[in-house]
Amino acid sequence: MDPTLKNRLLSDIRQEAAGFSPQLRHAAKYVADNQADFGLDPIRETARKAGVSTFTLVRLAKLLGFDRFDDLREPFRHALVSHTEQVEGRAWLDQWREDSPSAAYQADAAANSLSVVQRSLQRQTPEKLQHAVQMMLQARTVYLTAMRASYGLAYHFHYVARMALRSMELVPRHMSTAIDELKDAGPGDVLMAMTFSPYSLETIEAAAYAKSKGAKLIMVTDSEIMAPGLEPDLTLLVSTLSTHHFACNSGAMALLEILLAMIVKEGGEGARARIADYEALRRDHSAYWSAPKKH
């Protein structure tokens, strides 16, 4: 089988999904976001997980040029990679599982976080990460936006990055909206937006508004089939699977840490000098706790 077939199928799905009916688009998004499960599960199980009918899955296969559902699934089965990739050195997790039911659940959550980090970083390429960093370094202004749980990720990224990159601005600030603070955005600017399922309406609207103003858009998200009609200049995909109801952000944080390391490195002496100035300012104003001197 052609080893590139799965990737070409995913490309077709991403390009054509905007024109699908809501049910077909929902099925297509499930395929793109759950490639391993899709390659493994029979049609009825796929329909149950995706929340669509088996008929919808057959229609999707035909729209993509296949006679049968199994023909659509085969490229994913051929390239199957389990969602539970093993990370070396996990004997300590097995020890946790043997301790108690509570410790076993903790071990499952820890294993999930490790796998989420691995999957998220495996989805990147050095070229894509370098492109993202160069877009930010060359921008007139780098706007950064996220809402709710994702805002913590954005705040941390902004807190560190602005010491090396003076053009970084976190929006919204205070009680305004992101769109209010993007009114001056335009060509030469970059918006980096973070949102994960269920996607923030405010973040999607801010991303679309920035694009309409001519700014470049970097999306950090969990699916390329996120908001039909929104066309980011660069999408950085991460896994957010978790053992609880909410998204696991360990993969997104790992990605952001790599971008921060690259921004500091690529920023050269200027970036390092600004970081040193910030540190000196904090020391001079006693920002850090220190043990009282003994007399």
C-alpha positions as CSV (number, residue, x, y, z in Angstrom):
1,M,0.0,0.0,0.0
2,D,1.1,3.5,-0.8
3,P,2.6,4.8,2.5
4,T,1.6,8.4,1.6
5,L,-2.1,7.6,1.1
6,K,-3.2,8.3,4.7
7,N,-1.6,11.7,4.7
8,R,-3.1,12.5,1.3
9,L,-6.5,11.4,2.6
10,L,-6.2,13.7,5.7
11,S,-5.2,16.6,3.4
12,D,-8.4,16.0,1.3
13,I,-10.5,15.8,4.5
14,R,-9.2,19.1,5.8
15,Q,-9.7,20.8,2.5
16,E,-13.2,19.5,1.8
17,A,-14.7,19.4,5.3
18,A,-16.0,22.9,5.1
19,G,-18.4,21.9,2.3
20,F,-19.7,18.8,4.1
21,S,-23.0,18.6,5.9
22,P,-22.8,19.0,9.7
23,Q,-23.0,15.2,10.2
24,L,-20.4,14.4,7.6
25,R,-18.1,17.2,8.9
26,H,-18.5,15.7,12.4
27,A,-17.5,12.3,11.1
28,A,-14.6,13.7,9.1
29,K,-13.3,15.5,12.2
30,Y,-13.4,12.3,14.2
31,V,-11.3,10.5,11.6
32,A,-8.7,13.3,11.5
33,D,-8.5,13.6,15.3
34,N,-8.6,9.9,16.1
35,Q,-6.5,8.3,13.4
36,A,-5.3,5.3,15.5
37,D,-8.8,4.4,16.8
38,F,-10.3,4.8,13.3
39,G,-7.7,2.4,11.9
40,L,-8.5,-0.2,14.6
41,D,-12.2,-0.1,15.2
42,P,-15.0,-1.7,13.2
43,I,-17.6,0.6,11.6
44,R,-20.2,0.3,14.4
45,E,-17.7,1.2,17.1
46,T,-16.4,4.1,15.0
47,A,-20.0,5.3,14.6
48,R,-20.6,5.1,18.3
49,K,-17.5,7.0,19.2
50,A,-18.0,9.6,16.6
51,G,-21.7,10.1,17.4
52,V,-22.9,9.5,13.9
53,S,-24.6,6.7,12.0
54,T,-22.9,3.9,10.1
55,F,-24.6,5.3,7.0
56,T,-22.8,8.6,7.5
57,L,-19.5,6.8,7.6
58,V,-20.3,5.0,4.4
59,R,-21.3,8.3,2.8
60,L,-18.0,9.8,3.9
61,A,-16.0,7.0,2.4
62,K,-17.8,7.4,-1.0
63,L,-17.3,11.2,-0.9
64,L,-13.6,10.6,-0.5
65,G,-13.6,8.2,-3.5
66,F,-13.9,4.8,-1.9
67,D,-16.4,2.1,-2.6
68,R,-16.6,0.8,1.0
69,F,-15.9,2.0,4.5
70,D,-13.2,-0.7,4.9
71,D,-11.3,0.8,2.0
72,L,-11.3,4.2,3.7
73,R,-10.1,2.6,7.0
74,E,-7.4,0.5,5.5
75,P,-4.7,3.3,5.0
76,F,-5.2,4.2,8.7
77,R,-4.9,0.5,9.7
78,H,-1.8,0.1,7.6
79,A,-0.1,3.1,9.3
80,L,-1.6,2.3,12.7
81,V,0.1,3.8,15.7
82,S,-1.5,3.1,19.1
83,H,-2.7,6.0,21.2
84,T,-0.8,4.4,24.1
85,E,2.8,4.7,22.8
86,Q,5.3,3.4,25.3
87,V,7.8,5.6,26.9
88,E,11.0,4.0,28.2
89,G,11.6,3.8,32.0
90,R,8.0,3.3,33.2
91,A,8.7,0.6,35.8
92,W,7.9,3.1,38.6
93,L,4.4,3.4,37.2
94,D,3.9,-0.3,37.5
95,Q,5.0,0.0,41.2
96,W,2.4,2.7,41.7
97,R,-0.3,0.5,40.3
98,E,0.5,-2.3,42.7
99,D,0.3,0.1,45.7
100,S,-3.5,0.8,45.9
101,P,-6.5,1.6,43.8
102,S,-5.9,5.3,44.2
103,A,-2.2,4.9,43.3
104,A,-3.2,2.9,40.2
105,Y,-5.5,5.8,39.0
106,Q,-2.6,8.2,39.6
107,A,-0.4,5.9,37.5
108,D,-2.9,5.9,34.7
109,A,-3.0,9.7,34.7
110,A,0.8,10.0,34.8
111,A,1.1,7.6,31.9
112,N,-1.4,9.5,30.0
113,S,0.4,12.8,30.5
114,L,3.7,11.2,29.4
115,S,2.1,9.8,26.3
116,V,0.3,13.1,25.5
117,V,3.7,14.9,25.6
118,Q,5.2,12.3,23.3
119,R,2.3,12.4,20.8
120,S,2.2,16.2,20.8
121,L,5.9,16.5,20.0
122,Q,5.9,13.7,17.5
123,R,3.3,15.7,15.5
124,Q,5.8,18.6,15.0
125,T,8.8,18.9,12.6
126,P,11.9,21.0,13.1
127,E,11.0,23.0,10.0
128,K,7.5,23.8,11.3
129,L,8.8,24.9,14.7
130,Q,11.5,27.0,13.1
131,H,8.8,28.6,10.9
132,A,6.7,29.5,13.9
133,V,9.6,31.1,15.7
134,Q,10.7,33.1,12.6
135,M,7.2,34.3,12.1
136,M,7.2,35.7,15.7
137,L,10.8,37.1,15.5
138,Q,10.1,38.9,12.3
139,A,6.7,40.3,13.2
140,R,6.0,43.9,14.1
141,T,3.8,42.8,16.9
142,V,3.1,39.3,18.1
143,Y,-0.4,39.1,19.7
144,L,-1.1,36.1,21.9
145,T,-4.7,35.1,22.8
146,A,-6.5,32.3,24.6
147,M,-9.5,32.0,26.9
148,R,-10.4,30.1,30.1
149,A,-8.2,27.1,30.8
150,S,-6.0,27.9,27.8
151,Y,-5.3,31.4,29.2
152,G,-2.9,29.9,31.8
153,L,-0.8,28.5,28.9
154,A,-0.9,31.8,27.1
155,Y,0.0,33.8,30.2
156,H,3.0,31.6,31.0
157,F,4.2,31.8,27.3
158,H,3.8,35.6,27.3
159,Y,5.5,36.1,30.7
160,V,8.7,34.3,29.5
161,A,8.7,35.3,25.8
162,R,8.2,39.0,26.4
163,M,11.5,39.1,28.2
164,A,13.2,38.0,25.0
165,L,10.8,39.4,22.5
166,R,9.6,42.9,23.2
167,S,6.9,42.8,20.5
168,M,4.8,40.2,22.4
169,E,1.4,41.3,23.6
170,L,-1.1,39.2,25.5
171,V,-4.8,39.9,24.6
172,P,-7.2,40.5,26.1
173,R,-5.9,42.4,29.0
174,H,-7.9,43.6,31.9
175,M,-11.7,43.7,31.1
176,S,-11.6,44.2,27.3
177,T,-11.9,41.7,24.5
178,A,-9.3,40.3,22.2
179,I,-11.0,41.9,19.2
180,D,-10.8,45.3,21.0
181,E,-7.1,45.0,21.3
182,L,-6.6,43.6,17.8
183,K,-8.0,46.8,16.1
184,D,-4.5,48.0,15.2
185,A,-3.4,44.6,13.9
186,G,-2.5,44.3,10.2
187,P,0.1,43.1,7.7
188,G,3.4,42.5,9.4
189,D,1.8,41.3,12.7
190,V,1.2,37.8,13.9
191,L,-1.6,36.4,16.2
192,M,-0.8,33.2,18.0
193,A,-4.1,31.7,19.3
194,M,-4.6,28.7,21.5
195,T,-7.9,26.8,21.8
196,F,-8.8,23.2,22.3
197,S,-12.1,21.3,22.1
198,P,-14.7,22.6,23.0
199,Y,-13.3,25.6,21.1
200,S,-13.6,29.1,22.5
201,L,-15.9,31.3,20.4
202,E,-14.0,34.4,21.5
203,T,-10.7,32.9,20.3
204,I,-12.1,31.7,17.0
205,E,-13.6,35.2,16.4
206,A,-10.4,36.9,17.3
207,A,-8.4,34.6,14.9
208,A,-10.8,35.3,12.1
209,Y,-10.7,39.1,12.8
210,A,-6.9,39.1,12.8
211,K,-6.8,37.3,9.5
212,S,-9.3,39.8,8.0
213,K,-6.9,42.6,9.0
214,G,-4.1,41.0,7.2
215,A,-2.2,39.5,10.1
216,K,-0.6,36.1,10.0
217,L,-2.2,33.4,12.2
218,I,-0.6,30.6,14.2
219,M,-3.0,28.2,15.8
220,V,-2.1,25.9,18.7
221,T,-4.9,23.5,18.8
222,D,-5.9,19.8,18.8
223,S,-7.5,19.6,15.3
224,E,-7.1,21.1,11.9
225,I,-10.8,20.6,11.3
226,M,-11.7,23.1,14.0
227,A,-13.6,26.0,12.5
228,P,-14.6,25.7,8.8
229,G,-13.5,28.7,6.8
230,L,-10.7,29.7,9.2
231,E,-7.3,29.2,7.5
232,P,-4.3,29.6,9.8
233,D,-0.9,30.3,8.2
234,L,0.5,27.7,10.5
235,T,-1.2,25.1,12.7
236,L,0.7,23.4,15.6
237,L,-1.3,20.3,16.6
238,V,-1.1,18.8,20.1
239,S,-2.9,15.9,21.8
240,T,-5.2,16.7,24.7
241,L,-6.5,13.3,25.7
242,S,-7.0,12.8,29.4
243,T,-8.2,10.4,32.0
244,H,-10.7,13.0,33.4
245,H,-13.4,15.2,31.9
246,F,-11.1,18.1,30.9
247,A,-8.3,18.4,28.4
248,C,-4.8,17.4,29.4
249,N,-2.5,20.4,28.7
250,S,0.8,18.7,29.3
251,G,1.4,18.3,25.5
252,A,0.6,21.9,24.8
253,M,2.9,23.1,27.5
254,A,5.8,20.9,26.2
255,L,5.3,22.5,22.8
256,L,5.3,26.0,24.2
257,E,8.5,25.3,26.2
258,I,10.3,24.3,23.0
259,L,9.1,27.5,21.3
260,L,10.3,29.5,24.2
261,A,13.7,27.9,24.2
262,M,14.0,28.6,20.4
263,I,12.9,32.2,20.8
264,V,15.6,32.8,23.4
265,K,18.2,31.1,21.3
266,E,17.2,32.7,18.0
267,G,16.9,36.1,19.7
268,G,20.7,36.1,20.2
269,E,22.5,38.5,22.4
270,G,19.7,41.0,22.3
271,A,17.3,38.5,23.9
272,R,19.7,37.4,26.5
273,A,20.5,41.0,27.4
274,R,16.8,41.8,27.9
275,I,16.4,38.7,30.1
276,A,19.4,39.8,32.2
277,D,17.9,43.3,32.6
278,Y,14.7,41.9,33.8
279,E,16.5,39.7,36.3
280,A,18.5,42.6,37.6
281,L,15.4,44.7,37.9
282,R,13.7,42.1,40.1
283,R,16.8,41.6,42.3
284,D,17.1,45.4,42.8
285,H,13.4,45.6,43.9
286,S,13.6,42.5,46.1
287,A,11.2,40.5,44.0
288,Y,12.6,37.2,45.2
289,W,12.4,35.8,48.8
290,S,15.7,35.2,50.5
291,A,16.4,33.8,53.9
292,P,17.2,36.5,56.5
293,K,20.9,36.9,57.2
294,K,22.0,35.6,60.6
295,H,23.9,38.1,62.7
